[in-house]
């Protein structure tokens, strides 16, 4: 039970931080490549830095689901943001 809750929170955090990075990148009018770079740095950067300092493989290298989830959340948010103007307050919520 605890392990599944932990995995859910990990994936939820990745998706929310990817969406947050995407909204920030869209405000700067970046293209899809720039959005993906900013979103992936936002959602995976802190954990990667922690893992490198601790001397272990980053989690997204050991389990590629984290990387794919970050990319899918970023692309989905980018597409939704293009068709529906999301309020700037949504960035504060994320």
C-alpha positions in Angstrom: 0.0 0.0 0.0 2.7 2.5 1.0 4.8 1.6 -2.1 1.9 2.2 -4.5 1.1 5.5 -2.8 4.7 6.6 -3.1 4.8 5.7 -6.8 1.5 7.6 -7.4 2.9 10.7 -5.7 6.2 10.4 -7.7 4.3 10.2 -11.0 1.8 13.0 -9.9 4.7 15.2 -9.0 6.4 14.6 -12.3 3.2 15.5 -14.2 2.5 18.6 -12.2 6.1 20.0 -12.5 6.2 19.2 -16.2 2.9 21.1 -16.6 4.3 24.0 -14.6 7.4 24.1 -16.7 5.3 24.0 -19.9 3.1 26.9 -18.9 6.2 28.9 -18.0 7.8 28.1 -21.4 4.6 28.9 -23.2 4.5 32.3 -21.6 7.9 33.0 -23.2 6.5 31.8 -26.5 8.9 28.9 -27.0 8.4 26.2 -29.6 7.7 22.6 -28.8 11.4 21.7 -28.4 12.0 24.5 -26.0 8.9 23.6 -24.1 10.1 20.0 -23.7 13.5 21.1 -22.6 12.2 23.5 -19.9 9.5 21.0 -18.8 11.9 18.1 -18.4 14.5 20.2 -16.6 11.7 21.4 -14.3 10.3 17.9 -13.6 13.5 15.8 -13.5 16.2 18.3 -12.7 16.1 18.4 -8.9 16.0 14.6 -8.5 18.7 14.2 -11.1 21.0 16.6 -9.2 20.3 14.9 -5.9 21.0 11.4 -7.4 24.3 12.6 -9.0 25.4 14.1 -5.7 24.6 10.9 -3.9 26.5 8.9 -6.6 23.5 6.8 -7.8 21.9 6.6 -11.3 19.1 9.1 -11.8 15.7 7.6 -11.4 14.7 8.4 -15.0 17.6 6.4 -16.3 16.7 3.4 -14.2 13.0 3.7 -15.0 12.1 5.4 -18.3 8.5 5.8 -17.3 9.4 9.0 -15.5 10.9 10.5 -18.7 8.0 9.5 -20.8 5.5 10.8 -18.3 7.3 14.1 -18.2 7.2 14.4 -22.0 3.6 13.3 -22.3 2.5 15.8 -19.6 4.5 18.6 -21.4 3.1 17.8 -24.8 -0.5 17.5 -23.5 -0.2 20.8 -21.6 1.3 22.5 -24.7 -1.5 21.3 -26.9 -4.2 22.3 -24.5 -2.6 25.7 -23.9 -2.6 26.3 -27.7 -6.3 25.7 -28.1 -7.6 26.9 -24.8 -6.1 30.0 -23.2 -5.4 28.8 -19.7 -5.5 31.5 -17.0 -2.2 32.7 -15.6 -3.5 31.8 -12.1 -3.2 28.2 -13.1 0.6 28.5 -13.0 0.3 29.5 -9.4 -1.9 26.5 -8.7 0.6 24.1 -10.2 
